[in-house]
Amino acid sequence: MEAREKILQAVTANKPDLIELPEMDLSQAVRYSNLVEQFMNVLKASGADTFFENSGNLLVTDIDSVKQQGDFMINLLEKDERQEWEELTASELKGLDTCYIRAQLGVAENGAMWISEEQMSNRLLPFICQHLVIVLDPADIVDNMHQAYRQINTGNNGFGVFIAGPSKTADIEQNLVIGAHGARSLRVYVI
């Protein structure tokens, strides 16, 4: 323990002073005339299916369709549903087909959507399901990541993630693998 304490004391003694982050001129950051259109186009290009509607009827039809198929589904769009799934483990969730989650905000420049631990209830859900469905209010779409980071407070949440498109990688022998690190498909409803 003595060596460990010496190392920790040396690190503490040589800790650099905190430096304030520079202020950025956001007037130079990218802006879009139609946030919803830009957001949806970028998501489509990444392989997501996108739907824009006022009524929510398509979403209800989507949920009913998954229910009728009898697949294991979790719907976190209703707040009272969230506590039921908080403590489940990966082995208990391994058969999860579809998960419905509400995003806190979306970013038009890259199609990313911020989902905090509060929205997902269980950190595993957006990654362990086969099909992820995210619902976003069009008023919650911002132009760029600078604006997004100014709106989210990472200190208030234990965990959060930006998701932009279905999971895919081509790292291994340059073969495209869908669903490598998360959901195989992503459907986004802007309602």
C-alpha positions as CSV (number, residue, x, y, z in Angstrom):
1,M,0.0,0.0,0.0
2,E,2.9,2.3,0.6
3,A,3.9,2.5,-3.1
4,R,0.3,3.1,-4.1
5,E,0.0,6.0,-1.6
6,K,3.3,7.5,-2.9
7,I,2.0,7.4,-6.5
8,L,-1.4,8.9,-5.6
9,Q,0.4,11.7,-3.6
10,A,2.7,12.4,-6.5
11,V,-0.3,12.6,-8.9
12,T,-2.2,14.9,-6.6
13,A,0.9,17.2,-6.1
14,N,1.4,17.5,-9.8
15,K,-2.1,18.0,-10.8
16,P,-2.4,20.8,-13.4
17,D,-4.6,23.8,-12.9
18,L,-8.0,23.6,-14.4
19,I,-8.3,25.7,-17.6
20,E,-11.6,27.1,-18.7
21,L,-12.9,25.9,-22.0
22,P,-12.7,28.6,-24.7
23,E,-15.9,30.4,-25.7
24,M,-17.0,29.5,-29.2
25,D,-18.6,31.8,-31.7
26,L,-21.7,29.6,-32.6
27,S,-22.7,32.1,-35.3
28,Q,-20.1,30.3,-37.4
29,A,-21.5,26.8,-36.7
30,V,-23.6,25.0,-39.3
31,R,-27.3,26.0,-39.5
32,Y,-30.1,24.4,-41.6
33,S,-33.2,26.1,-42.9
34,N,-35.3,22.9,-42.3
35,L,-34.1,21.0,-39.3
36,V,-36.6,18.1,-39.6
37,E,-35.8,17.5,-43.3
38,Q,-32.0,17.6,-42.7
39,F,-32.3,15.4,-39.6
40,M,-34.4,12.8,-41.4
41,N,-32.2,12.8,-44.6
42,V,-29.0,12.1,-42.6
43,L,-30.7,9.3,-40.7
44,K,-32.0,7.7,-43.9
45,A,-28.4,7.9,-45.3
46,S,-27.2,6.0,-42.2
47,G,-29.7,3.2,-42.8
48,A,-32.5,4.2,-40.4
49,D,-36.2,4.3,-41.4
50,T,-37.8,7.7,-40.6
51,F,-41.4,8.8,-40.2
52,F,-42.7,12.3,-39.8
53,E,-46.2,12.8,-38.6
54,N,-48.5,14.9,-36.5
55,S,-50.9,12.3,-35.3
56,G,-48.8,9.5,-34.1
57,N,-51.0,6.9,-35.9
58,L,-48.0,5.3,-37.7
59,L,-46.3,4.8,-34.3
60,V,-49.4,3.2,-32.8
61,T,-49.7,0.9,-35.8
62,D,-46.0,0.0,-35.4
63,I,-46.5,-0.9,-31.7
64,D,-49.7,-2.9,-32.5
65,S,-47.9,-4.8,-35.3
66,V,-45.0,-5.9,-33.0
67,K,-47.6,-6.9,-30.3
68,Q,-49.5,-9.0,-32.7
69,Q,-46.3,-10.8,-33.8
70,G,-45.9,-11.8,-30.1
71,D,-42.3,-10.7,-30.0
72,F,-40.6,-9.6,-26.7
73,M,-41.2,-5.9,-26.7
74,I,-40.5,-3.1,-24.3
75,N,-42.3,0.2,-24.6
76,L,-40.6,3.0,-22.6
77,L,-42.8,5.7,-24.1
78,E,-45.1,5.4,-21.1
79,K,-43.4,6.6,-17.8
80,D,-45.0,3.9,-15.7
81,E,-43.5,1.2,-17.9
82,R,-39.9,2.2,-17.1
83,Q,-39.5,0.8,-13.5
84,E,-40.5,-2.7,-14.6
85,W,-37.3,-3.1,-16.7
86,E,-34.7,-1.3,-14.6
87,E,-33.1,-4.3,-12.9
88,L,-33.2,-6.9,-15.7
89,T,-29.9,-8.4,-16.7
90,A,-28.5,-9.1,-20.1
91,S,-29.5,-12.8,-19.9
92,E,-33.0,-11.8,-19.0
93,L,-33.1,-9.3,-22.0
94,K,-31.4,-11.5,-24.6
95,G,-34.6,-12.2,-26.4
96,L,-35.7,-8.6,-26.7
97,D,-36.9,-8.0,-30.2
98,T,-38.1,-4.3,-30.2
99,C,-37.6,-1.5,-27.8
100,Y,-39.4,1.9,-27.9
101,I,-37.6,4.9,-26.4
102,R,-38.1,8.7,-26.4
103,A,-35.1,10.8,-27.2
104,Q,-34.4,14.0,-25.4
105,L,-33.0,15.8,-28.5
106,G,-31.9,15.3,-32.0
107,V,-29.0,16.8,-34.1
108,A,-29.7,17.8,-37.7
109,E,-26.0,17.8,-38.8
110,N,-25.4,14.1,-38.0
111,G,-28.8,12.5,-37.2
112,A,-27.6,11.8,-33.6
113,M,-30.2,11.5,-30.8
114,W,-29.4,12.0,-27.1
115,I,-31.0,9.4,-24.8
116,S,-30.2,9.7,-21.1
117,E,-30.4,6.9,-18.5
118,E,-33.7,8.5,-17.4
119,Q,-35.3,7.8,-20.8
120,M,-33.8,4.3,-21.2
121,S,-34.5,3.0,-17.7
122,N,-31.9,0.2,-18.2
123,R,-28.6,0.9,-20.0
124,L,-28.8,-2.3,-21.9
125,L,-32.0,-1.7,-23.7
126,P,-30.9,0.4,-26.7
127,F,-28.0,-2.0,-27.4
128,I,-29.4,-5.5,-26.7
129,C,-32.7,-5.2,-28.7
130,Q,-32.8,-6.3,-32.3
131,H,-34.9,-3.4,-33.4
132,L,-34.8,0.1,-31.8
133,V,-37.6,2.6,-32.2
134,I,-36.9,6.1,-31.1
135,V,-39.5,8.9,-30.8
136,L,-38.5,12.5,-31.0
137,D,-40.4,15.8,-30.9
138,P,-39.5,18.0,-33.9
139,A,-39.1,21.0,-31.5
140,D,-36.2,19.1,-29.9
141,I,-34.0,19.1,-33.0
142,V,-31.0,21.4,-33.0
143,D,-28.7,22.3,-35.8
144,N,-25.4,21.0,-34.5
145,M,-23.5,19.2,-31.7
146,H,-22.4,22.5,-30.1
147,Q,-26.1,23.4,-29.5
148,A,-26.8,19.8,-28.3
149,Y,-24.1,19.9,-25.7
150,R,-25.4,23.2,-24.4
151,Q,-28.8,21.6,-23.9
152,I,-27.8,18.4,-22.2
153,N,-26.5,18.3,-18.7
154,T,-24.3,15.2,-18.4
155,G,-23.8,15.9,-14.7
156,N,-27.5,15.2,-14.0
157,N,-27.5,11.8,-15.5
158,G,-25.4,8.8,-14.7
159,F,-25.3,7.7,-18.3
160,G,-26.4,8.9,-21.7
161,V,-25.6,8.2,-25.3
162,F,-25.9,9.7,-28.7
163,I,-27.4,7.2,-31.2
164,A,-27.3,7.8,-34.9
165,G,-28.4,4.9,-37.1
166,P,-28.5,1.2,-36.7
167,S,-25.4,-0.5,-35.4
168,K,-22.9,-1.5,-38.1
169,T,-19.2,-2.0,-38.5
170,A,-16.8,-3.0,-41.3
171,D,-13.7,-3.2,-39.2
172,I,-13.1,-7.0,-39.7
173,E,-11.8,-7.7,-43.1
174,Q,-13.9,-4.8,-44.4
175,N,-17.1,-6.9,-44.3
176,L,-20.1,-4.9,-43.3
177,V,-21.8,-6.3,-40.2
178,I,-25.2,-4.9,-39.2
179,G,-26.1,-5.1,-35.5
180,A,-22.5,-5.7,-34.3
181,H,-22.7,-3.4,-31.3
182,G,-26.4,-2.7,-31.0
183,A,-29.7,-2.9,-32.7
184,R,-29.9,-4.3,-36.3
185,S,-32.5,-1.7,-37.3
186,L,-33.5,1.7,-36.3
187,R,-36.9,3.4,-36.8
188,V,-37.3,7.0,-35.9
189,Y,-40.7,8.7,-35.5
190,V,-40.6,12.5,-35.5
191,I,-44.0,13.4,-34.0
